[in-house]
Amino acid sequence: MGTAGVPRVVGHAPADPRTRSRPPRRPRRRRYRGRVTTKRVGRAAVAALAAGVLSLVGCQVENREDRDADGAYVSPLDGLPGEPGQVLAVKIDNAAPARPHTGVDAAQIVYVEEVEAGLSRLVAVYAGRLPDRVGPVRSARESDLELLRQFDEPALAFSGAQGALLPLIDEAPLHARPPEAAPDAYTRAPERAAPHNLYLDPAALLASAPEATEVDEVADVGHTFGDAPDGGTPVERVEAGYGNASFTFRWDGNADAWAVAMDGEETELSAATVVLQRVTVRPSEFGDGGGAVTPYTETVGSGTATVLRNGREWPAEWRRPDERRGTAFETTDGEPFPLAPGQLWVVLLPERPEGEQ
């Protein structure tokens, strides 16, 4: 793809140690606005992955609802068996002093969103499977209200928000529970400096929000789970991010997952599927104390995406007709795109300017 408008180019990534025996080969890269780069795999790995994909040709894609063939409950969020529960969204600090995170590995969906000054925050979504502790917890943004409406009326854990935004949060159809509304659900970790030290007890927070929507009551999450579709381009790693935040997703064949690195540092986090979702990001009416404007990320509408699963990437499309509908990911032929069961990461990236490849 073309390179017009790329604000910053990430250098070539080092080869995976498992592939060092292959002859050296200069990797082809794609460069995108919004900083997404990919590293292709070598010929030997291509052959192995192609064989695996060919073996899946003709497999039936499974559009799971909430029961498997044996009648057991399957989560519509990540396609894994478990028990239904209330939907809880937690705003997660993603500054370097906030790492390593706690409890993010237990989330069923992790959204990555841009905030002021090209930095990032996470939104971790849980339903039914709760860790004992999650954090560090940070403040909410206006974009969160639109993003989370697709889960009907979830509980939202956050550290607070600027005063002008609080009335919008109070009016939103969700169950907002900052520390002052659920004091028993939050603690400060003395070993960390504020503001990167606020942690959540998810069960205690949900106890304070008994009317938060149960996941099996959500009308349409929009996710389809099943075998990987035909085609796709083999990739070893994909890099994406904003002006001052970067994410690297490296395929780990041993774990069958994408290992997640942030700002060049490895983490213990991994994803079964990663979606790089192109959205409109515009200035909001809000800003931080330093004068930086808060971006508003629009998640209703439609657009392009890139889906990563099973060591490959596919071009895709996304559709969300209105706030109350889930986000559906589709192939370029308009068919539901099957996600791999397991944790889903959705990176919300600014759409490319018109004419950019």
Legacy VTK file of the C-alpha trace (Angstrom):
# vtk DataFile Version 3.0
C-alpha trace
ASCII
DATASET POLYDATA
POINTS 357 float
0.000 0.000 0.000
1.093 3.545 -0.563
3.010 5.645 1.933
1.339 9.018 1.491
0.501 10.739 4.729
2.422 8.411 7.006
3.346 10.467 10.086
6.069 8.108 11.272
7.568 4.945 9.830
8.558 2.108 12.127
11.871 0.475 11.217
12.238 -3.130 10.157
11.415 -5.533 12.979
13.981 -8.167 14.032
13.337 -11.691 12.825
11.603 -14.176 15.100
14.296 -16.398 16.697
12.490 -19.509 15.451
13.080 -18.422 11.833
16.804 -17.582 11.971
17.778 -20.746 10.151
16.005 -19.508 7.021
18.075 -17.685 4.385
18.023 -13.930 4.958
15.214 -12.256 3.084
14.274 -8.609 3.059
10.695 -8.471 4.315
8.082 -6.635 2.323
6.197 -4.070 4.310
3.001 -2.148 4.013
2.773 1.331 5.440
-0.454 2.948 6.473
-1.510 6.280 7.845
-2.192 5.778 11.533
1.073 3.835 11.699
0.386 0.266 10.737
3.246 -1.773 9.300
3.448 -5.471 8.594
6.248 -7.976 8.269
5.608 -10.879 5.919
6.708 -14.402 6.750
9.317 -16.335 4.752
8.551 -18.872 2.006
8.807 -21.922 4.262
6.341 -20.473 6.717
4.065 -19.442 3.840
3.944 -23.026 2.616
3.141 -24.378 6.076
0.443 -21.800 6.702
-1.032 -22.288 3.236
-1.351 -26.003 3.875
-3.216 -25.261 7.073
-5.567 -22.849 5.336
-6.212 -25.270 2.464
-7.204 -27.894 4.974
-9.938 -25.516 6.153
-11.441 -24.909 2.714
-15.019 -26.080 2.745
-15.325 -25.905 6.527
-18.582 -24.456 7.704
-18.322 -21.046 9.351
-20.159 -21.114 12.652
-22.201 -18.064 13.581
-22.485 -18.755 17.282
-25.255 -17.268 19.304
-25.138 -18.394 22.915
-25.173 -22.217 22.796
-22.878 -24.799 21.236
-23.941 -28.096 19.664
-24.200 -29.694 23.112
-26.345 -26.893 24.481
-23.548 -25.371 26.587
-23.382 -21.591 26.913
-20.883 -19.854 24.609
-20.054 -16.183 25.107
-21.068 -13.929 22.208
-18.104 -11.703 23.090
-15.237 -14.167 22.574
-16.810 -17.445 21.426
-15.584 -19.400 24.454
-17.658 -21.539 26.829
-18.468 -20.198 30.263
-21.343 -18.642 32.151
-23.306 -15.524 31.206
-22.940 -12.458 33.366
-23.323 -8.708 33.466
-21.314 -6.651 31.000
-18.559 -4.618 32.652
-16.313 -2.148 30.825
-13.187 -0.829 32.550
-11.115 2.145 31.408
-7.461 1.112 31.635
-4.432 3.369 31.946
-1.866 2.666 29.232
0.973 5.030 30.089
4.323 3.337 30.650
4.147 3.730 34.484
0.834 1.822 34.433
2.409 -1.368 33.110
2.308 -4.245 33.617
-1.468 -4.280 33.633
-3.510 -6.442 35.965
-6.544 -8.424 34.830
-6.496 -7.292 31.200
-5.561 -10.822 30.131
-8.965 -11.986 31.437
-10.990 -9.536 29.320
-13.044 -10.875 26.453
-12.605 -7.744 24.334
-9.900 -5.080 24.553
-10.443 -1.824 22.671
-7.521 0.515 21.983
-8.415 4.171 21.551
-6.498 7.387 20.981
-6.546 10.075 23.647
-4.827 13.444 23.991
-1.329 14.061 22.593
-1.308 10.858 20.540
-1.375 8.602 23.603
-3.676 5.617 24.123
-6.094 4.105 26.615
-7.670 0.660 26.747
-11.271 -0.348 27.337
-11.453 -3.889 28.723
-14.840 -5.625 28.470
-15.853 -8.554 30.698
-19.005 -10.660 31.028
-19.283 -13.756 33.192
-15.561 -14.401 33.708
-14.123 -11.874 36.140
-10.570 -11.573 37.458
-10.036 -10.676 41.106
-8.394 -7.356 40.267
-8.176 -5.029 37.249
-6.124 -1.931 36.632
-4.777 0.608 36.762
-8.121 2.330 36.181
-8.214 5.779 34.549
-10.687 8.377 33.355
-13.487 8.155 30.806
-13.800 9.976 27.484
-16.831 11.084 25.485
-16.150 8.427 22.822
-16.696 5.681 25.396
-20.400 6.460 25.579
-20.965 5.711 21.892
-18.641 2.711 21.883
-20.298 1.004 24.852
-23.919 1.563 23.788
-23.644 -1.595 21.646
-23.631 -3.584 24.911
-27.018 -2.106 25.877
-26.577 -0.727 29.434
-23.255 -2.042 30.775
-21.508 -1.070 33.978
-18.587 1.305 33.463
-15.639 1.485 35.856
-13.509 4.621 35.547
-11.514 6.895 37.810
-13.439 10.039 36.936
-13.824 12.570 34.129
-13.545 16.288 33.575
-16.438 18.254 35.017
-17.993 19.239 31.692
-18.221 15.589 30.631
-19.833 14.276 33.815
-23.394 15.358 32.883
-23.118 13.421 29.601
-21.954 10.334 31.483
-24.810 10.709 33.963
-27.332 10.919 31.104
-25.859 8.020 29.126
-27.659 4.645 29.151
-25.032 2.880 31.220
-24.286 2.312 34.903
-21.357 4.602 35.661
-19.460 3.619 38.795
-16.425 5.805 39.591
-14.839 5.433 43.052
-17.240 7.844 44.743
-20.209 5.741 43.539
-18.689 2.381 44.508
-15.986 3.026 47.137
-15.764 -0.615 48.196
-14.802 -1.630 44.649
-11.587 0.443 44.415
-8.228 0.438 46.172
-4.951 2.277 45.761
-1.745 0.260 45.355
0.874 1.864 47.639
3.763 0.489 45.595
2.769 2.608 42.608
2.613 6.366 42.214
-0.704 8.100 41.567
-2.511 8.362 39.233
-1.292 4.973 37.988
-2.291 3.045 41.116
-6.093 2.727 41.177
-7.342 -0.878 41.030
-10.790 -2.397 40.721
-12.543 -5.364 42.301
-14.892 -6.267 39.400
-17.293 -8.382 41.453
-17.698 -5.620 44.028
-18.382 -3.071 41.331
-21.060 -5.224 39.689
-22.661 -5.731 43.096
-23.153 -1.953 43.141
-24.785 -2.042 39.685
-27.365 -4.850 39.808
-29.263 -3.452 36.814
-26.299 -3.606 34.426
-27.162 -5.604 31.313
-26.522 -9.345 31.241
-24.519 -10.315 28.161
-27.140 -12.805 26.999
-29.671 -9.948 26.959
-27.638 -7.890 24.480
-29.594 -7.896 21.225
-26.689 -8.139 18.785
-23.001 -8.148 19.674
-22.175 -8.632 15.985
-19.472 -11.293 16.322
-19.195 -14.501 14.297
-16.789 -17.279 15.299
-15.480 -20.152 13.225
-12.632 -21.432 11.070
-10.370 -18.977 9.267
-11.584 -18.030 5.785
-9.664 -18.931 2.660
-6.797 -16.720 1.567
-5.161 -14.100 3.708
-1.555 -12.927 3.638
0.952 -14.556 6.013
2.530 -12.050 8.410
4.935 -12.362 11.331
4.167 -9.060 12.995
2.041 -5.977 12.578
2.752 -2.584 14.110
0.053 0.017 14.679
-0.416 3.091 16.784
-0.787 6.810 17.167
1.613 9.720 17.406
2.998 8.760 20.823
1.806 5.183 21.318
2.710 2.008 19.462
1.448 -1.581 19.497
3.122 -4.620 17.991
1.252 -7.863 17.393
3.653 -10.772 16.760
2.318 -14.161 15.744
3.312 -16.893 18.202
2.615 -20.207 16.520
3.314 -22.160 19.698
0.587 -20.283 21.563
-1.699 -19.812 18.536
-2.013 -16.156 19.487
-0.708 -12.681 18.735
1.754 -11.589 21.422
1.215 -7.926 22.309
4.007 -5.391 22.793
3.435 -1.750 23.715
5.847 1.057 22.916
8.465 -1.558 22.056
8.153 -3.446 25.348
6.910 -7.038 25.450
3.923 -7.793 27.679
2.231 -10.950 28.958
-0.860 -10.148 26.893
-1.957 -11.966 23.753
-4.950 -12.021 21.421
-6.625 -14.732 19.368
-7.864 -12.120 16.880
-6.790 -8.530 16.266
-8.930 -6.121 14.251
-7.424 -2.858 13.023
-10.625 -0.867 12.551
-10.468 2.346 10.508
-12.755 4.996 11.979
-13.323 8.733 11.859
-11.365 10.496 14.593
-12.153 14.186 15.003
-11.560 16.855 17.642
-14.122 16.855 20.434
-15.309 19.794 22.506
-13.189 18.587 25.410
-9.499 18.777 26.254
-7.033 18.043 29.017
-5.520 20.408 31.563
-2.489 20.991 29.370
-4.533 22.351 26.491
-4.478 19.231 24.298
-7.741 18.512 22.493
-9.454 15.214 23.272
-10.081 13.153 20.111
-13.598 11.847 19.486
-13.594 8.372 17.919
-16.727 7.612 15.899
-17.663 3.925 16.083
-21.096 4.072 14.425
-21.097 3.781 10.646
-19.008 1.630 8.349
-15.494 1.415 7.017
-12.494 -0.738 6.296
-10.523 -2.967 8.612
-7.700 -5.485 8.690
-8.256 -8.748 10.548
-5.327 -10.721 12.018
-5.762 -14.364 13.016
-3.843 -17.616 12.613
-0.682 -15.829 11.468
-2.411 -14.119 8.544
-4.059 -10.835 7.691
-7.188 -10.201 5.640
-8.765 -6.996 4.330
-12.223 -6.613 5.831
-15.082 -4.219 6.405
-17.029 -3.207 9.489
-20.614 -2.067 9.905
-22.521 -0.648 12.841
-25.780 0.947 11.676
-26.631 2.670 14.951
-25.476 2.949 18.556
-27.575 0.054 19.796
-26.254 -2.404 17.216
-23.080 -4.412 17.600
-20.109 -4.002 15.280
-20.177 -6.641 12.535
-16.942 -7.510 10.752
-17.304 -8.758 7.176
-15.164 -10.116 4.380
-14.757 -7.966 1.279
-17.504 -10.151 -0.263
-19.949 -9.047 2.417
-19.988 -12.326 4.343
-19.573 -12.437 8.151
-15.868 -12.599 8.996
-15.252 -15.506 11.403
-13.181 -14.494 14.413
-11.012 -16.997 16.275
-12.515 -17.927 19.657
-10.558 -16.165 22.395
-9.629 -12.634 23.390
-10.349 -10.023 20.723
-8.364 -6.794 20.395
-9.905 -3.958 18.390
-7.501 -1.113 17.595
-9.448 2.002 16.578
-7.259 3.780 14.021
-7.901 7.021 12.122
-9.210 6.329 8.630
-6.935 7.151 5.723
-7.410 10.416 3.853
-9.300 10.086 0.574
-7.047 8.747 -2.191
-4.508 7.133 0.131
-3.930 3.410 -0.390
LINES 1 358
357 0 1 2 3 4 5 6 7 8 9 10 11 12 13 14 15 16 17 18 19 20 21 22 23 24 25 26 27 28 29 30 31 32 33 34 35 36 37 38 39 40 41 42 43 44 45 46 47 48 49 50 51 52 53 54 55 56 57 58 59 60 61 62 63 64 65 66 67 68 69 70 71 72 73 74 75 76 77 78 79 80 81 82 83 84 85 86 87 88 89 90 91 92 93 94 95 96 97 98 99 100 101 102 103 104 105 106 107 108 109 110 111 112 113 114 115 116 117 118 119 120 121 122 123 124 125 126 127 128 129 130 131 132 133 134 135 136 137 138 139 140 141 142 143 144 145 146 147 148 149 150 151 152 153 154 155 156 157 158 159 160 161 162 163 164 165 166 167 168 169 170 171 172 173 174 175 176 177 178 179 180 181 182 183 184 185 186 187 188 189 190 191 192 193 194 195 196 197 198 199 200 201 202 203 204 205 206 207 208 209 210 211 212 213 214 215 216 217 218 219 220 221 222 223 224 225 226 227 228 229 230 231 232 233 234 235 236 237 238 239 240 241 242 243 244 245 246 247 248 249 250 251 252 253 254 255 256 257 258 259 260 261 262 263 264 265 266 267 268 269 270 271 272 273 274 275 276 277 278 279 280 281 282 283 284 285 286 287 288 289 290 291 292 293 294 295 296 297 298 299 300 301 302 303 304 305 306 307 308 309 310 311 312 313 314 315 316 317 318 319 320 321 322 323 324 325 326 327 328 329 330 331 332 333 334 335 336 337 338 339 340 341 342 343 344 345 346 347 348 349 350 351 352 353 354 355 356
